[in-house]
Amino acid sequence: MDVQLLNHAIPDVLTPMEAAKVFHIGRSTIYKLLSEGEIKSFKIKTKILIPKSFLQDFIAKSAGIDYDGNIQMAENLSCCKKGENV
């Protein structure tokens, strides 16, 4: 999947339900991840908002990817050799 296309297809700030749709997970799961601090968020009054960058941080952390604003493969993946296509 083209990372640039993915970056443009997702809004810069999402509600928990929008984030759940992106991840194809349920309401309970997204709120559990938020309450445990796995996915960071902020509130404006009572509305919970999740910046796209917080979702990218969560994905990188969960997948063991070194992340500096661009998604890059970590060198220590046990599933494949360095440089091998997955």
C-alpha positions as YAML, in Angstrom:
chain: A
units: angstrom
residues:
- id: 1
  name: MET
  ca: [0.00, 0.00, 0.00]
- id: 2
  name: ASP
  ca: [1.27, 3.45, -0.87]
- id: 3
  name: VAL
  ca: [2.09, 5.26, 2.39]
- id: 4
  name: GLN
  ca: [1.51, 8.66, 0.78]
- id: 5
  name: LEU
  ca: [-1.98, 7.58, -0.33]
- id: 6
  name: LEU
  ca: [-2.74, 6.33, 3.19]
- id: 7
  name: ASN
  ca: [-1.58, 9.62, 4.72]
- id: 8
  name: HIS
  ca: [-3.94, 11.62, 2.49]
- id: 9
  name: ALA
  ca: [-6.91, 9.27, 2.85]
- id: 10
  name: ILE
  ca: [-7.10, 9.62, 6.64]
- id: 11
  name: PRO
  ca: [-8.11, 12.97, 8.21]
- id: 12
  name: ASP
  ca: [-5.54, 14.76, 10.36]
- id: 13
  name: VAL
  ca: [-7.74, 14.40, 13.48]
- id: 14
  name: LEU
  ca: [-10.19, 11.56, 14.12]
- id: 15
  name: THR
  ca: [-12.86, 10.67, 16.63]
- id: 16
  name: PRO
  ca: [-12.53, 7.31, 18.41]
- id: 17
  name: MET
  ca: [-15.17, 5.79, 16.11]
- id: 18
  name: GLU
  ca: [-13.35, 7.02, 12.99]
- id: 19
  name: ALA
  ca: [-10.10, 5.53, 14.33]
- id: 20
  name: ALA
  ca: [-11.92, 2.26, 15.05]
- id: 21
  name: LYS
  ca: [-13.08, 2.14, 11.42]
- id: 22
  name: VAL
  ca: [-9.53, 2.75, 10.18]
- id: 23
  name: PHE
  ca: [-8.25, -0.16, 12.29]
- id: 24
  name: HIS
  ca: [-11.31, -2.37, 11.65]
- id: 25
  name: ILE
  ca: [-11.85, -2.81, 15.38]
- id: 26
  name: GLY
  ca: [-14.88, -2.33, 17.60]
- id: 27
  name: ARG
  ca: [-15.97, 0.49, 19.87]
- id: 28
  name: SER
  ca: [-14.94, -1.33, 23.07]
- id: 29
  name: THR
  ca: [-11.48, -2.08, 21.73]
- id: 30
  name: ILE
  ca: [-10.70, 1.50, 20.69]
- id: 31
  name: TYR
  ca: [-11.90, 2.88, 24.03]
- id: 32
  name: LYS
  ca: [-9.85, 0.24, 25.88]
- id: 33
  name: LEU
  ca: [-6.72, 1.25, 23.93]
- id: 34
  name: LEU
  ca: [-7.45, 4.90, 24.74]
- id: 35
  name: SER
  ca: [-8.09, 4.29, 28.45]
- id: 36
  name: GLU
  ca: [-4.90, 2.21, 28.78]
- id: 37
  name: GLY
  ca: [-2.88, 4.95, 27.09]
- id: 38
  name: GLU
  ca: [-1.89, 2.70, 24.20]
- id: 39
  name: ILE
  ca: [-3.32, 5.29, 21.82]
- id: 40
  name: LYS
  ca: [-2.86, 8.89, 22.91]
- id: 41
  name: SER
  ca: [-5.66, 11.41, 22.54]
- id: 42
  name: PHE
  ca: [-6.84, 14.77, 23.80]
- id: 43
  name: LYS
  ca: [-10.18, 16.31, 24.69]
- id: 44
  name: ILE
  ca: [-11.94, 19.49, 23.72]
- id: 45
  name: LYS
  ca: [-14.66, 19.80, 26.34]
- id: 46
  name: THR
  ca: [-16.19, 16.29, 26.22]
- id: 47
  name: LYS
  ca: [-15.09, 15.34, 22.69]
- id: 48
  name: ILE
  ca: [-12.17, 12.89, 22.44]
- id: 49
  name: LEU
  ca: [-9.90, 13.54, 19.45]
- id: 50
  name: ILE
  ca: [-7.00, 11.50, 18.09]
- id: 51
  name: PRO
  ca: [-4.47, 13.13, 15.76]
- id: 52
  name: LYS
  ca: [-3.38, 10.92, 12.86]
- id: 53
  name: SER
  ca: [0.21, 11.19, 14.12]
- id: 54
  name: PHE
  ca: [-0.84, 9.50, 17.40]
- id: 55
  name: LEU
  ca: [-2.28, 6.60, 15.38]
- id: 56
  name: GLN
  ca: [0.98, 6.36, 13.41]
- id: 57
  name: ASP
  ca: [2.91, 6.27, 16.70]
- id: 58
  name: PHE
  ca: [0.67, 3.45, 17.96]
- id: 59
  name: ILE
  ca: [1.13, 1.45, 14.76]
- id: 60
  name: ALA
  ca: [4.89, 1.90, 14.84]
- id: 61
  name: LYS
  ca: [5.11, 0.91, 18.51]
- id: 62
  name: SER
  ca: [2.85, -2.12, 18.04]
- id: 63
  name: ALA
  ca: [4.72, -3.32, 14.96]
- id: 64
  name: GLY
  ca: [8.21, -2.67, 16.32]
- id: 65
  name: ILE
  ca: [8.95, -0.15, 13.60]
- id: 66
  name: ASP
  ca: [11.50, 2.63, 14.05]
- id: 67
  name: TYR
  ca: [9.47, 5.76, 13.38]
- id: 68
  name: ASP
  ca: [10.71, 9.27, 12.73]
- id: 69
  name: GLY
  ca: [7.78, 10.71, 10.82]
- id: 70
  name: ASN
  ca: [8.25, 8.27, 7.96]
- id: 71
  name: ILE
  ca: [7.43, 4.62, 8.39]
- id: 72
  name: GLN
  ca: [10.60, 2.57, 8.10]
- id: 73
  name: MET
  ca: [11.25, -1.09, 8.78]
- id: 74
  name: ALA
  ca: [13.16, -1.95, 11.94]
- id: 75
  name: GLU
  ca: [16.34, -3.90, 11.33]
- id: 76
  name: ASN
  ca: [15.65, -6.47, 14.05]
- id: 77
  name: LEU
  ca: [12.53, -8.13, 12.62]
- id: 78
  name: SER
  ca: [12.67, -11.86, 13.19]
- id: 79
  name: CYS
  ca: [10.13, -12.64, 10.44]
- id: 80
  name: CYS
  ca: [12.38, -11.77, 7.52]
- id: 81
  name: LYS
  ca: [15.93, -11.03, 6.51]
- id: 82
  name: LYS
  ca: [17.05, -7.44, 6.11]
- id: 83
  name: GLY
  ca: [16.01, -6.16, 2.70]
- id: 84
  name: GLU
  ca: [13.64, -9.04, 2.05]
- id: 85
  name: ASN
  ca: [10.17, -8.10, 0.82]
- id: 86
  name: VAL
  ca: [7.30, -9.09, 3.07]
...
